[in-house]
Amino acid sequence: MRTVVALGGNALLRRGQELSAENQRKNIRKAAAELAVVHELHQLIIAHGNGPQVGLLALMDAHYTAVEPYPLDVLGAETVGMIGYMIEQEMGNLMPFKDHIVTILTQVLVDPADPAFQNPTKPVGPVYDQAEADKLQQEKGWAMAPDGDYFRRVVPSPLPMRIIEMNVIRMLVDANVVVICAGGGGIPTAYDENRKLYGVEAVIDKDLASGLLAKGLDADMFVMLTDVAAVYTDFGTPKQRQIRAAHPDALEKMDFAAGSMGPKVKGACEFVRETGKQSAIGQLSDLAKIMDGKAGTLISNQIQGIVYGDT
């Protein structure tokens, strides 16, 4: 079964965890162990987030004042290479020697007129407490938004329109290569008046870009992994309920946070509605169970309404 698995950036560097290369390597090693099990049984394509990593590079960049700070598209490309390298190495150490894995730096086309540029919503970088967030907002002019009990920087997140390298990715997948692509939602690019590509100062939502990738590859399954076990209603409150399975029409009528679960739900529902295939949302440690329909939240046209975990 051809499966696109999208790793959340917080699955690679966890909330509140020190943003060190060692911690990232340890987390990717754990992720690789889960992904290798899926690779044994299915045709695997890996996408991933990069919010904490881009934010870290932006902070490091800001402290070196000899040159102007690098734009987000360039920082995104740097993180894609770094994360892809670690995933390739850790996965390669677990895969049969005859199997191949490769990272593709993926450019994703966006519309410069997208209204998202007037309304930053995409979280990047580490989490901050209220005092730190207020200070960064004043000093750097960053837009900040709540993320659970903390705050994160938010940047424009235009809709992904087209994956520039899609034909190459498809050729590799058809040749049974494990491809790591659309990292961080892809590198945001646009065409100028002369039909020349240029980088755009934005971050594309990883889940929406991964959904576009899954549709372009005719994937049978689209799985989004995060740091919670499933989709919940009233998350973080005494009233929270786990959604075990849902029809896309019913799920999309519900309200989820724009900076976290909202894009995942939207990406899952769009994939299911447009392809008739299945999608799922859950946590990394449950990946094998999610593939077997025993964990996470399944989104399918075969489900009637909403099925809760306590029903």
C-alpha positions in Angstrom: 0.0 0.0 0.0 1.5 3.4 -1.1 1.5 5.5 2.1 2.6 9.1 2.7 3.6 9.6 6.4 3.9 13.2 7.6 6.0 13.7 10.7 5.2 16.7 12.8 8.1 19.0 13.6 7.4 18.5 17.3 7.9 14.8 16.8 11.5 15.5 15.9 12.1 18.2 18.6 9.5 17.9 21.4 7.8 20.8 23.1 10.0 22.4 25.7 13.0 20.2 24.8 16.4 21.7 24.3 16.9 22.4 20.6 20.2 20.5 20.3 21.5 18.3 17.4 21.8 15.4 19.9 18.1 15.6 20.9 17.0 15.8 17.4 19.1 12.8 16.4 17.7 10.7 19.3 14.1 11.6 18.3 14.7 10.9 14.7 16.2 7.5 15.6 13.0 6.7 17.5 11.0 7.9 14.5 13.1 5.8 12.1 12.3 2.6 14.1 8.6 3.2 13.7 8.9 4.1 10.0 11.1 1.1 9.2 8.3 -1.2 10.4 5.9 0.4 7.9 8.6 0.2 5.2 8.7 -3.5 5.5 5.0 -3.8 4.7 4.2 -0.8 2.6 5.6 1.6 0.0 6.7 4.6 2.1 7.0 8.3 1.4 8.1 10.6 4.2 7.2 14.2 4.7 8.1 16.2 7.8 7.7 19.5 9.6 10.5 21.9 10.5 8.9 24.6 12.7 11.2 24.3 15.7 14.3 24.0 13.4 13.5 27.0 11.2 12.8 29.0 14.4 16.2 28.0 15.9 18.1 29.0 12.7 16.2 32.3 12.6 17.3 33.0 16.2 20.9 32.1 15.5 20.7 34.2 12.3 19.5 37.2 14.2 22.6 37.2 16.5 25.0 37.4 13.5 24.7 41.1 12.4 27.4 41.3 9.8 24.9 40.4 7.1 21.2 40.7 6.7 19.2 37.8 8.1 18.5 35.0 5.7 14.9 34.7 4.4 12.6 32.0 5.6 12.7 30.1 2.3 16.5 29.7 2.6 16.3 28.8 6.2 13.6 26.2 5.3 15.9 24.7 2.7 18.7 24.4 5.2 16.5 22.6 7.7 15.2 20.2 5.0 18.7 19.1 4.2 19.6 18.7 7.9 16.5 16.7 8.8 16.6 14.7 5.6 20.2 13.7 6.2 19.4 12.5 9.7 16.3 10.5 8.6 18.2 9.0 5.7 21.0 7.8 8.0 18.9 6.5 10.8 16.4 4.8 8.4 19.3 3.5 6.3 20.8 1.8 9.3 17.5 -0.2 9.7 16.5 -0.9 6.1 17.8 -3.8 4.1 21.0 -2.9 2.2 19.3 -3.4 -1.2 16.7 -0.7 -0.4 17.3 2.9 -1.2 16.3 6.2 0.5 16.8 9.8 -0.7 15.9 13.3 0.2 14.5 15.7 -2.4 14.5 19.5 -1.6 11.0 20.3 -2.7 9.9 23.6 -4.1 6.1 24.3 -3.7 4.4 27.0 -5.7 2.3 29.6 -3.8 0.3 32.6 -4.9 1.9 36.0 -3.9 -1.6 37.4 -3.6 -2.7 34.8 -1.1 -4.5 36.6 1.8 -2.4 34.6 4.2 0.4 37.2 3.8 -1.9 39.7 5.6 -2.7 37.2 8.4 0.3 35.3 9.9 -0.9 32.0 11.5 1.8 29.4 11.0 3.8 28.6 14.2 7.6 28.3 13.8 10.4 28.0 16.3 10.5 27.1 20.0 7.9 27.9 22.6 8.1 30.9 24.9 6.5 32.0 28.1 4.4 35.2 28.1 7.3 37.5 29.1 9.6 36.1 26.5 7.0 36.3 23.8 6.2 40.0 24.6 9.9 40.9 24.5 10.4 39.2 21.1 7.3 40.9 19.7 8.6 44.3 20.8 12.2 43.8 19.8 11.8 41.9 16.5 8.3 42.8 15.5 7.3 39.1 15.4 3.7 38.1 15.4 3.1 35.8 18.4 0.2 33.4 19.1 -0.8 31.0 22.0 0.4 27.4 21.7 -1.1 25.5 24.6 0.3 27.1 27.8 3.0 28.9 25.8 3.5 31.2 22.8 5.2 30.8 19.4 6.1 33.0 16.6 3.6 32.9 13.7 4.4 33.7 10.0 2.3 33.7 6.8 1.2 30.3 5.6 -0.1 30.5 2.0 -1.9 27.6 0.4 0.3 25.1 -1.6 -0.7 25.1 -5.3 1.8 22.8 -7.0 4.9 20.7 -6.2 7.6 21.7 -8.7 9.5 18.4 -8.4 6.4 16.1 -8.5 7.5 14.2 -11.6 10.9 13.4 -10.2 9.4 12.3 -6.9 6.9 10.1 -8.7 9.7 8.4 -10.8 11.6 7.6 -7.6 8.5 6.2 -5.8 7.6 4.1 -8.8 11.2 2.7 -8.6 10.5 1.7 -5.0 12.8 4.3 -3.5 11.8 5.6 0.0 11.6 9.4 -0.7 11.8 12.1 1.9 10.2 15.2 0.4 7.9 18.2 0.9 9.9 18.8 4.1 8.5 21.7 6.1 5.7 22.0 3.7 8.2 22.5 0.9 10.2 25.6 0.1 7.7 28.4 -0.8 8.3 29.7 -4.3 6.4 31.8 -6.9 6.8 32.9 -10.5 7.6 36.5 -11.4 6.3 38.3 -14.5 9.0 36.6 -16.6 8.0 33.1 -15.4 11.2 32.8 -13.3 10.9 31.1 -9.8 11.9 33.0 -6.7 11.7 32.2 -3.0 8.9 33.6 -0.9 9.2 34.7 2.8 6.6 32.3 4.3 6.2 28.8 5.6 3.7 26.4 3.9 1.7 24.2 6.2 3.3 20.8 6.2 0.0 18.9 6.4 -1.6 20.7 3.5 1.5 20.2 1.4 1.8 16.6 2.4 -1.9 16.1 1.4 -1.1 17.7 -2.0 1.9 15.2 -2.3 -0.3 12.2 -1.4 -2.9 13.2 -4.0 -0.2 13.7 -6.6 1.3 10.3 -5.9 -2.1 8.5 -5.9 -1.3 7.3 -2.4 -3.6 4.7 -0.8 -3.1 6.1 2.7 -2.2 9.5 4.2 -1.0 9.5 7.8 -0.2 12.7 9.8 1.8 12.1 13.0 1.8 14.6 15.9 2.4 14.6 19.6 -1.1 13.6 20.7 -2.8 10.2 20.3 -5.7 11.4 18.1 -8.1 14.2 17.3 -10.0 15.4 20.3 -13.0 17.7 20.8 -12.5 20.3 23.6 -8.8 19.3 23.8 -7.1 20.1 27.0 -10.3 20.5 29.0 -12.2 18.1 31.3 -14.7 17.7 28.5 -12.2 16.4 25.9 -13.3 13.4 23.9 -11.2 11.3 21.5 -12.5 11.0 18.0 -11.9 7.4 16.9 -13.2 7.7 13.3 -15.1 10.3 11.2 -16.5 11.0 7.8 -14.8 14.1 6.3 -18.0 16.1 6.0 -18.8 15.6 9.7 -15.2 16.3 10.9 -14.9 19.5 8.9 -17.9 21.0 10.6 -16.1 20.9 13.9 -13.8 23.6 15.2 -10.1 23.0 15.6 -7.2 25.3 16.3 -5.8 26.9 13.2 -2.2 26.7 14.4 -2.2 23.0 15.3 -5.0 20.4 14.6 -6.9 22.5 12.2 -4.6 22.1 9.2 -4.3 18.4 9.8 -8.1 17.9 9.8 -8.4 20.0 6.7 -5.6 18.1 4.9 -7.0 14.7 5.9 -10.6 15.6 4.8 -9.5 17.0 1.5 -7.4 13.9 0.7 -10.3 11.6 1.5 -12.9 13.6 -0.3 -10.8 14.0 -3.5 -9.4 10.5 -3.7 -11.9 8.2 -1.9 -8.9 6.8 0.1 -8.3 6.9 3.8 -6.4 9.3 6.1 -5.4 9.1 9.7 -4.1 11.3 12.5 -2.2 10.1 15.6 1.1 9.9 17.4 4.4 8.6 16.2 4.6 5.7 18.7 1.3 4.3 17.5 2.2 4.3 13.8 2.0 0.6 13.3 -1.4 0.5 15.1 -2.6 3.4 13.1 -1.8 1.6 9.9 -3.9 -1.4 11.2 -6.8 0.9 12.2 -6.2 0.2 15.9 -5.1 3.7 17.0 -5.4 7.4 16.1 -8.3 9.0 14.3 -9.4 7.4 11.0 -11.0 9.7 8.4 -12.9 7.7 5.7 -15.9 8.0 3.4 -17.0 4.7 4.9 -17.6 6.1 8.3 -21.0 7.4 9.3 -20.7 10.8 11.1 -18.4 10.8 14.1 -17.3 7.8 16.2 -15.9 8.6 19.6 -13.4 6.5 21.6 -15.8 6.1 24.5 -18.7 4.8 22.3 
